[in-house]
Amino acid sequence: MVEKTEEKEERTLESNISLKVNRYNDIFSSFDPRSYSVRALSVDFLDEAKRASIDKDSKKIELRLLIPRNLRKLEIERTIKKRLKEHFERHSRIIKKECNKIIGMGMGFIIAGIILMFMATLIFFKYSKGSLLSHFLLVFLEPGGWFFFWEGLSLVIFESKDKKPELNFYRKMANCNIVFLSY
C-alpha cells in the first residue's frame, strides 16, 4: 500500500510545473500597465512554462505558482487564474486555426499541382506531333505542376509540424489546473 501511494505521489510530482514568482507582476509584461484581468503575459513567464511543460503529460498538469505568503491575495489570484486560462485557451484556438490554414493551403497547392500535371499530360498526348504553343504549354505546365505539388507537400508535412510544439504547449496549459502556493 505504501509503495502505491509513493508511486502515485511521484507521478503527481512529475506532472507539476512549479514556478516561483516574487510578486504577481512577475507573471505579466512590465510594459503593460493594464489590470491583471487583461494584461499581457510576460515572455519570460511563458518561456519558463514552455520549458517546464515539454515532458509533462498533457492530461495531468498542475501549474503551481509559488508566491511569498505575505503577498498573497485570493481575489487577485482568482483574476490571474482566469486571465491565464483565457490566454492559453485563446492561443490554443489561434494556433489550431493557423495549422488548419497551412494544411488547407498545402492541400490546395497539391491539387493545383496535380491539375497542372494532368493538363501537361493531356497536351502531350493530344498534341504529340507538336506545335510551338503545345511545346510551350508543356514546358510551362509541367514544372509548375511539380512545384505546386512539392510545395503543397512541404506545407502539409513540414510547416504544420513546426507548429505542433507550440500547439501542444497551449493545449496542455489550457487544460492544466492552476494553483497558487505560499513559500
MOKAFEN-V849143 format. One record per run of one state. SS is the DSSP state (A for helix, B for strand, O for the rest). FROM is the first residue (numbers start at 1). LEN is the number of residues. Records with the same first field share a line. If there is no record, write none. Layout:
SS=FROM-LEN, FROM-LEN
//
This chain:
O=1-1, 15-1, 21-3, 29-12, 42-1, 54-8, 68-1, 72-2, 127-5, 175-2, 183-1
A=2-13, 24-4, 43-11, 69-3, 74-53, 132-43
B=16-5, 28-1, 41-1, 62-6, 177-6
//
